[in-house]
Structure formats: structure tokens, C-alpha cells
Amino acid sequence: MTTITEELLTRKDVAKLFQVSTLTIIRLEAAGKLSAVRLGAGTVRYRKSDIERFIANHRCSSKL
């Protein structure tokens, strides 16, 4: 038996991390920019690795 263990984050966790509302997280998911794990009964989680990848791909580089 293989056990897969990966940290899952709630919408609220991701919203706090991105400093946006949970509605923005829902919109990013609906637009296909964030992938979610559906656990049933309306429970949605996000893989920490997916969130880290999203941040890395969307990091803004600014020159001061």
C-alpha cells in the first residue's frame, strides 16, 4: 500500500498567503489558474506544492 502525504491548505489559508479574499481564490480556481482537491461535501483544499508552483510562476520582478 502506498501512502501519499502532502500538506493541503484551505481556501482561507491560501487567501491569507496571497493577501486576497477567498472570493479571489475561487475566481482563480474557476479560471483554471489554481487546481483544487475536492474532498466531498463541499470541502475544497489546495496542494501546498501547487500553491508554491503558482507563486513561483507568477512572481513579479521589480526594479527599484
Backbone atoms as SQL, in Angstrom:
CREATE TABLE atoms (id INTEGER PRIMARY KEY, chain TEXT, resi INTEGER, resn TEXT, atom TEXT, x REAL, y REAL, z REAL);
INSERT INTO atoms VALUES
  (1, 'A', 1, 'MET', 'N', 0.844, -1.187, 0.000),
  (2, 'A', 1, 'MET', 'CA', 0.000, 0.000, 0.000),
  (3, 'A', 1, 'MET', 'C', 0.884, 1.244, 0.000),
  (4, 'A', 2, 'THR', 'N', 0.586, 2.170, -0.870),
  (5, 'A', 2, 'THR', 'CA', 1.326, 3.418, -0.961),
  (6, 'A', 2, 'THR', 'C', 0.541, 4.520, -0.260),
  (7, 'A', 3, 'THR', 'N', 1.226, 5.258, 0.585),
  (8, 'A', 3, 'THR', 'CA', 0.588, 6.370, 1.276),
  (9, 'A', 3, 'THR', 'C', 1.107, 7.668, 0.693),
  (10, 'A', 4, 'ILE', 'N', 0.194, 8.519, 0.313),
  (11, 'A', 4, 'ILE', 'CA', 0.573, 9.820, -0.223),
  (12, 'A', 4, 'ILE', 'C', 0.276, 10.844, 0.855),
  (13, 'A', 5, 'THR', 'N', 1.320, 11.543, 1.269),
  (14, 'A', 5, 'THR', 'CA', 1.120, 12.582, 2.272),
  (15, 'A', 5, 'THR', 'C', 1.650, 13.892, 1.722),
  (16, 'A', 6, 'GLU', 'N', 0.757, 14.823, 1.618),
  (17, 'A', 6, 'GLU', 'CA', 1.127, 16.150, 1.164),
  (18, 'A', 6, 'GLU', 'C', 0.244, 17.131, 1.905),
  (19, 'A', 7, 'GLU', 'N', 0.835, 18.229, 2.295),
  (20, 'A', 7, 'GLU', 'CA', 0.076, 19.221, 3.036),
  (21, 'A', 7, 'GLU', 'C', -0.989, 19.845, 2.141),
  (22, 'A', 8, 'LEU', 'N', -2.197, 19.929, 2.671),
  (23, 'A', 8, 'LEU', 'CA', -3.312, 20.553, 1.972),
  (24, 'A', 8, 'LEU', 'C', -3.690, 21.828, 2.707),
  (25, 'A', 9, 'LEU', 'N', -4.018, 22.858, 1.938),
  (26, 'A', 9, 'LEU', 'CA', -4.379, 24.149, 2.501),
  (27, 'A', 9, 'LEU', 'C', -5.837, 24.465, 2.213),
  (28, 'A', 10, 'THR', 'N', -6.481, 25.167, 3.114),
  (29, 'A', 10, 'THR', 'CA', -7.862, 25.601, 2.897),
  (30, 'A', 10, 'THR', 'C', -7.863, 26.856, 2.028),
  (31, 'A', 11, 'ARG', 'N', -9.035, 27.225, 1.540),
  (32, 'A', 11, 'ARG', 'CA', -9.163, 28.476, 0.783),
  (33, 'A', 11, 'ARG', 'C', -8.725, 29.655, 1.639),
  (34, 'A', 12, 'LYS', 'N', -9.120, 29.617, 2.890),
  (35, 'A', 12, 'LYS', 'CA', -8.769, 30.702, 3.807),
  (36, 'A', 12, 'LYS', 'C', -7.257, 30.791, 3.971),
  (37, 'A', 13, 'ASP', 'N', -6.583, 29.643, 4.080),
  (38, 'A', 13, 'ASP', 'CA', -5.119, 29.618, 4.192),
  (39, 'A', 13, 'ASP', 'C', -4.467, 30.247, 2.963),
  (40, 'A', 14, 'VAL', 'N', -4.951, 29.858, 1.787),
  (41, 'A', 14, 'VAL', 'CA', -4.379, 30.352, 0.532),
  (42, 'A', 14, 'VAL', 'C', -4.660, 31.850, 0.382),
  (43, 'A', 15, 'ALA', 'N', -5.869, 32.265, 0.728),
  (44, 'A', 15, 'ALA', 'CA', -6.224, 33.685, 0.646),
  (45, 'A', 15, 'ALA', 'C', -5.326, 34.517, 1.559),
  (46, 'A', 16, 'LYS', 'N', -5.074, 34.016, 2.746),
  (47, 'A', 16, 'LYS', 'CA', -4.209, 34.719, 3.690),
  (48, 'A', 16, 'LYS', 'C', -2.783, 34.804, 3.149),
  (49, 'A', 17, 'LEU', 'N', -2.319, 33.715, 2.568),
  (50, 'A', 17, 'LEU', 'CA', -0.977, 33.666, 1.991),
  (51, 'A', 17, 'LEU', 'C', -0.826, 34.671, 0.849),
  (52, 'A', 18, 'PHE', 'N', -1.853, 34.763, -0.011),
  (53, 'A', 18, 'PHE', 'CA', -1.830, 35.677, -1.162),
  (54, 'A', 18, 'PHE', 'C', -2.255, 37.098, -0.797),
  (55, 'A', 19, 'GLN', 'N', -2.791, 37.264, 0.415),
  (56, 'A', 19, 'GLN', 'CA', -3.318, 38.550, 0.890),
  (57, 'A', 19, 'GLN', 'C', -4.457, 39.052, -0.007),
  (58, 'A', 20, 'VAL', 'N', -5.389, 38.131, -0.276),
  (59, 'A', 20, 'VAL', 'CA', -6.587, 38.431, -1.067),
  (60, 'A', 20, 'VAL', 'C', -7.787, 37.804, -0.365),
  (61, 'A', 21, 'SER', 'N', -8.972, 38.038, -0.904),
  (62, 'A', 21, 'SER', 'CA', -10.181, 37.434, -0.334),
  (63, 'A', 21, 'SER', 'C', -10.325, 35.986, -0.810),
  (64, 'A', 22, 'THR', 'N', -11.150, 35.237, -0.095),
  (65, 'A', 22, 'THR', 'CA', -11.416, 33.861, -0.529),
  (66, 'A', 22, 'THR', 'C', -12.144, 33.856, -1.873),
  (67, 'A', 23, 'LEU', 'N', -12.917, 34.899, -2.158),
  (68, 'A', 23, 'LEU', 'CA', -13.592, 35.001, -3.453),
  (69, 'A', 23, 'LEU', 'C', -12.572, 35.063, -4.592),
  (70, 'A', 24, 'THR', 'N', -11.473, 35.740, -4.381),
  (71, 'A', 24, 'THR', 'CA', -10.414, 35.797, -5.396),
  (72, 'A', 24, 'THR', 'C', -9.838, 34.407, -5.636),
  (73, 'A', 25, 'ILE', 'N', -9.686, 33.628, -4.588),
  (74, 'A', 25, 'ILE', 'CA', -9.176, 32.253, -4.724),
  (75, 'A', 25, 'ILE', 'C', -10.170, 31.425, -5.530),
  (76, 'A', 26, 'ILE', 'N', -11.451, 31.588, -5.262),
  (77, 'A', 26, 'ILE', 'CA', -12.491, 30.879, -6.017),
  (78, 'A', 26, 'ILE', 'C', -12.422, 31.276, -7.489),
  (79, 'A', 27, 'ARG', 'N', -12.223, 32.555, -7.755),
  (80, 'A', 27, 'ARG', 'CA', -12.135, 33.024, -9.151),
  (81, 'A', 27, 'ARG', 'C', -10.897, 32.468, -9.849),
  (82, 'A', 28, 'LEU', 'N', -9.757, 32.413, -9.148),
  (83, 'A', 28, 'LEU', 'CA', -8.551, 31.835, -9.736),
  (84, 'A', 28, 'LEU', 'C', -8.762, 30.362, -10.068),
  (85, 'A', 29, 'GLU', 'N', -9.454, 29.666, -9.201),
  (86, 'A', 29, 'GLU', 'CA', -9.763, 28.254, -9.440),
  (87, 'A', 29, 'GLU', 'C', -10.702, 28.109, -10.640),
  (88, 'A', 30, 'ALA', 'N', -11.737, 28.932, -10.698),
  (89, 'A', 30, 'ALA', 'CA', -12.707, 28.868, -11.799),
  (90, 'A', 30, 'ALA', 'C', -12.039, 29.180, -13.135),
  (91, 'A', 31, 'ALA', 'N', -11.025, 30.042, -13.114),
  (92, 'A', 31, 'ALA', 'CA', -10.301, 30.412, -14.337),
  (93, 'A', 31, 'ALA', 'C', -9.264, 29.359, -14.721),
  (94, 'A', 32, 'GLY', 'N', -9.117, 28.326, -13.891),
  (95, 'A', 32, 'GLY', 'CA', -8.163, 27.264, -14.191),
  (96, 'A', 32, 'GLY', 'C', -6.730, 27.596, -13.800),
  (97, 'A', 33, 'LYS', 'N', -6.546, 28.635, -13.011),
  (98, 'A', 33, 'LYS', 'CA', -5.195, 29.044, -12.617),
  (99, 'A', 33, 'LYS', 'C', -4.721, 28.348, -11.348),
  (100, 'A', 34, 'LEU', 'N', -5.652, 27.856, -10.545),
  (101, 'A', 34, 'LEU', 'CA', -5.340, 27.076, -9.351),
  (102, 'A', 34, 'LEU', 'C', -6.103, 25.765, -9.431),
  (103, 'A', 35, 'SER', 'N', -5.437, 24.686, -9.123),
  (104, 'A', 35, 'SER', 'CA', -6.143, 23.406, -9.113),
  (105, 'A', 35, 'SER', 'C', -6.489, 23.047, -7.670),
  (106, 'A', 36, 'ALA', 'N', -7.688, 22.533, -7.500),
  (107, 'A', 36, 'ALA', 'CA', -8.201, 22.211, -6.174),
  (108, 'A', 36, 'ALA', 'C', -8.421, 20.710, -6.039),
  (109, 'A', 37, 'VAL', 'N', -8.391, 20.271, -4.797),
  (110, 'A', 37, 'VAL', 'CA', -8.706, 18.884, -4.464),
  (111, 'A', 37, 'VAL', 'C', -10.068, 18.914, -3.779),
  (112, 'A', 38, 'ARG', 'N', -11.024, 18.212, -4.332),
  (113, 'A', 38, 'ARG', 'CA', -12.364, 18.171, -3.756),
  (114, 'A', 38, 'ARG', 'C', -12.472, 16.925, -2.884),
  (115, 'A', 39, 'LEU', 'N', -12.804, 17.138, -1.629),
  (116, 'A', 39, 'LEU', 'CA', -12.868, 16.044, -0.673),
  (117, 'A', 39, 'LEU', 'C', -14.293, 15.603, -0.378),
  (118, 'A', 40, 'GLY', 'N', -15.249, 16.204, -1.044),
  (119, 'A', 40, 'GLY', 'CA', -16.643, 15.848, -0.835),
  (120, 'A', 40, 'GLY', 'C', -17.319, 16.801, 0.135),
  (121, 'A', 41, 'ALA', 'N', -18.639, 16.814, 0.103),
  (122, 'A', 41, 'ALA', 'CA', -19.460, 17.651, 0.987),
  (123, 'A', 41, 'ALA', 'C', -19.028, 19.113, 0.950),
  (124, 'A', 42, 'GLY', 'N', -18.609, 19.591, -0.221),
  (125, 'A', 42, 'GLY', 'CA', -18.230, 20.992, -0.367),
  (126, 'A', 42, 'GLY', 'C', -16.865, 21.352, 0.180),
  (127, 'A', 43, 'THR', 'N', -16.100, 20.364, 0.585),
  (128, 'A', 43, 'THR', 'CA', -14.776, 20.608, 1.138),
  (129, 'A', 43, 'THR', 'C', -13.751, 20.695, 0.017),
  (130, 'A', 44, 'VAL', 'N', -13.039, 21.814, -0.033),
  (131, 'A', 44, 'VAL', 'CA', -12.037, 22.053, -1.073),
  (132, 'A', 44, 'VAL', 'C', -10.712, 22.353, -0.404),
  (133, 'A', 45, 'ARG', 'N', -9.663, 21.757, -0.925),
  (134, 'A', 45, 'ARG', 'CA', -8.309, 22.003, -0.420),
  (135, 'A', 45, 'ARG', 'C', -7.372, 22.210, -1.608),
  (136, 'A', 46, 'TYR', 'N', -6.222, 22.794, -1.316),
  (137, 'A', 46, 'TYR', 'CA', -5.216, 23.071, -2.336),
  (138, 'A', 46, 'TYR', 'C', -3.900, 22.460, -1.893),
  (139, 'A', 47, 'ARG', 'N', -3.247, 21.757, -2.818),
  (140, 'A', 47, 'ARG', 'CA', -1.945, 21.168, -2.501),
  (141, 'A', 47, 'ARG', 'C', -0.920, 22.281, -2.312),
  (142, 'A', 48, 'LYS', 'N', -0.150, 22.178, -1.243),
  (143, 'A', 48, 'LYS', 'CA', 0.857, 23.193, -0.954),
  (144, 'A', 48, 'LYS', 'C', 1.847, 23.307, -2.108),
  (145, 'A', 49, 'SER', 'N', 2.208, 22.191, -2.720),
  (146, 'A', 49, 'SER', 'CA', 3.156, 22.220, -3.838),
  (147, 'A', 49, 'SER', 'C', 2.589, 22.973, -5.041),
  (148, 'A', 50, 'ASP', 'N', 1.271, 22.847, -5.279),
  (149, 'A', 50, 'ASP', 'CA', 0.637, 23.592, -6.374),
  (150, 'A', 50, 'ASP', 'C', 0.652, 25.090, -6.097),
  (151, 'A', 51, 'ILE', 'N', 0.425, 25.458, -4.844),
  (152, 'A', 51, 'ILE', 'CA', 0.432, 26.872, -4.462),
  (153, 'A', 51, 'ILE', 'C', 1.845, 27.443, -4.597),
  (154, 'A', 52, 'GLU', 'N', 2.835, 26.682, -4.156),
  (155, 'A', 52, 'GLU', 'CA', 4.230, 27.132, -4.286),
  (156, 'A', 52, 'GLU', 'C', 4.615, 27.302, -5.749),
  (157, 'A', 53, 'ARG', 'N', 4.160, 26.394, -6.602),
  (158, 'A', 53, 'ARG', 'CA', 4.437, 26.480, -8.040),
  (159, 'A', 53, 'ARG', 'C', 3.761, 27.712, -8.643),
  (160, 'A', 54, 'PHE', 'N', 2.514, 27.975, -8.235),
  (161, 'A', 54, 'PHE', 'CA', 1.787, 29.148, -8.713),
  (162, 'A', 54, 'PHE', 'C', 2.545, 30.418, -8.335),
  (163, 'A', 55, 'ILE', 'N', 2.999, 30.494, -7.104),
  (164, 'A', 55, 'ILE', 'CA', 3.740, 31.670, -6.638),
  (165, 'A', 55, 'ILE', 'C', 5.027, 31.841, -7.443),
  (166, 'A', 56, 'ALA', 'N', 5.738, 30.753, -7.658),
  (167, 'A', 56, 'ALA', 'CA', 6.995, 30.818, -8.416),
  (168, 'A', 56, 'ALA', 'C', 6.760, 31.277, -9.854),
  (169, 'A', 57, 'ASN', 'N', 5.678, 30.826, -10.459),
  (170, 'A', 57, 'ASN', 'CA', 5.379, 31.182, -11.846),
  (171, 'A', 57, 'ASN', 'C', 4.819, 32.587, -12.009),
  (172, 'A', 58, 'HIS', 'N', 4.292, 33.155, -10.934),
  (173, 'A', 58, 'HIS', 'CA', 3.659, 34.470, -11.024),
  (174, 'A', 58, 'HIS', 'C', 4.389, 35.533, -10.217),
  (175, 'A', 59, 'ARG', 'N', 5.571, 35.228, -9.819),
  (176, 'A', 59, 'ARG', 'CA', 6.357, 36.185, -9.033),
  (177, 'A', 59, 'ARG', 'C', 6.702, 37.380, -9.898),
  (178, 'A', 60, 'CYS', 'N', 6.483, 38.546, -9.407),
  (179, 'A', 60, 'CYS', 'CA', 6.786, 39.778, -10.133),
  (180, 'A', 60, 'CYS', 'C', 8.230, 40.180, -9.860),
  (181, 'A', 61, 'SER', 'N', 8.914, 40.529, -10.896),
  (182, 'A', 61, 'SER', 'CA', 10.261, 41.049, -10.681),
  (183, 'A', 61, 'SER', 'C', 10.188, 42.560, -10.891),
  (184, 'A', 62, 'SER', 'N', 10.592, 43.266, -9.875),
  (185, 'A', 62, 'SER', 'CA', 10.548, 44.730, -9.982),
  (186, 'A', 62, 'SER', 'C', 11.942, 45.298, -9.779),
  (187, 'A', 63, 'LYS', 'N', 12.209, 46.327, -10.498),
  (188, 'A', 63, 'LYS', 'CA', 13.498, 47.008, -10.384),
  (189, 'A', 63, 'LYS', 'C', 13.273, 48.302, -9.632),
  (190, 'A', 64, 'LEU', 'N', 14.049, 48.514, -8.602),
  (191, 'A', 64, 'LEU', 'CA', 13.902, 49.743, -7.805),
  (192, 'A', 64, 'LEU', 'C', 14.779, 50.832, -8.307);
